Amino acid sequence: MAAWLAVGAALMPWPELAYAADTRVFPYSLTKQDIPFTRDELREIFFGRQTLWRDGTPLRVFVLPDQHPLHIRFSKEVLGVYPYQLRSAWDRMIYSGTGTPPALVESLEQMKTLIKETPGAIGYIEK
Amino acid sequence: MLSVISKNRSLYLYIQSTALRCYETVIGIFIILLTYPQCTSALDLGVDDWQVHGFASQGYTLTSDYNFFGNSRGDGSLDFTEIGINLSGHLHPNLLLAAQGLYRNTGGSDREDFRLDFANLDYHLSVGEQATAGIRLGRVKNPFGLYNEARDVVWTRPAVLLPQSVYFDSLALRQAMISSDGGILYGRYGAGDHALTAEFLVAEPQDNTGGAAEFLVGPNARGEMGGRPMFIGRMGYEWQEGRFRLMFSAVDLDRDFKSTTPDMPSGNTKTFYPLASAQLNLEAWSFTGEYGRITTRRQGFAPDIQENTSESFYVQAQYRFKSDWSALLRFENFTFDVNDRDGRSNAERTGQPKHNFYTRDLTVGLRWEFQRNWLMATEYHTVWGTALLSPVDNPDLRQRNGPERWDLLTMMISYRF
């Protein structure tokens, strides 16, 4: 019984903003058509399954490195997944030819710049 | 991970060089011819999401009584190299092109060296708000179980080796399991945290390479496999992007062997391999299990029809105790003949030792991503039985009465970009 309770507790969905932080993480895109994004849409986009916007224009996704604190927060707080779930889905795509994972940027500054310069781009920022 | 926004010319040269190196297959060339005129305009349209990734992994294996991946007794073996480079990008927002060249050497169990691992076009589209569907054509990776598609990249494995009872690496059957030439239809239906996935493959298996024919038909068999294409189906349910995952896969192979060996008749071999998979992914822990049975039916090679069913399963726990470290504990079991679990009657029939008909393996492992894009992993196996050893690396396996229990230590270092 105790074991089942433990499994049940471990399986509970993540609460929003599980720990105290002064800032929040937001998806960031200059393409306004799909805003506000639902969690399901963001998962489709960041897991690499959705490759175009609703109007048919190409979608480009940018992410920070796996260990970056903001990437970890975006994964958990916004997408509701562990960062390693994203990494494992992306690796599978890369090494089996079934998709293109998000492009990697090194810093938040670079993320902002690339999103402004790239048509159809989406990433995330901290506010 | 490095993202390369390539120009038309470098893309063309890359595909061309890959295809030239894989002259044994025409698929790469076919794809260049098919897609090059389109990709000029597609890149002009701005889908410049081309990415080039690669990996280079080198392993070392030390064993006690038998050889695994080369001459691993004594001083150990360095015959464990996996190097790959791949390219992927969208020619059109819905149309993906991807290809990977792979160099692999694992001693006697893989002497193919360089090969075209996959080269496929993938067309996918949304069906309503919640579903996607697609078709993938070319040389495609076989959708099977939790690990098959990316299994040659150590980054996708829990530590060094996949459970050998399900993902045979030292038996020549592996070549037919990796990728094949044909097409896959696939779909995904998502509703909130729940998703259903399905894939169906019809393709020509690569069973004329890597010793697969000898494995399926019998030792020293020379000839050609042909006949009906291979079917693979896989269905899955996942909750919260794989935090919990259930999967069922099945391979159906029905091949005719045309013998060119004197005194060896032609015949037919049928293989059916269903596999059930389950995985629970928690923040620090992952628990995985897969169970399958392989039924083979060989006709024409001997006066009688030879039929056999084997059983494979493993249970595995992974513990991510620091952000860049994880530990592995796994038990796996392979039984050659479900009607003869201790191997006694097969031993009597063939004169081989009993332990050639099963393998039980207890594995502990560690994996450390010691720098970004660098990984080190190590595993220690305590093994009972020798059913999964390569007869090429162990030529005296069928005659010699070696010990039932033996040890295997393996390490791997890998870089990727």
Interface residues (C-beta under 8 A of the other chain):
Chain A: A10 L11 P13 D40 R43 E44 F47 R49 Q50 T51 L52 G56 T57 P58 L59 R60 P65 Q67 L79 G80 V81 Y82 Y84 Q85 S88 A89 D91 R92 M93 I94 Y95 S96 G97 T98 G99 T100 P101 A103 L104 P119 G120
Chain B: M1 L2 S3 L45 G46 V47 D49 Q51 H53 F55 G84 N86 S88 G89 H90 P93 N94 L96 A98 A99 Q100 F118 A119 N120 D122 H124 S126 T132 R136 V140 K141 E149 A150 D152 V153 W155 T156 R188 G190 G192 D193 Q240 E241 G242 R243 F244 N281 L282 E283 R320 S323 D324 R372
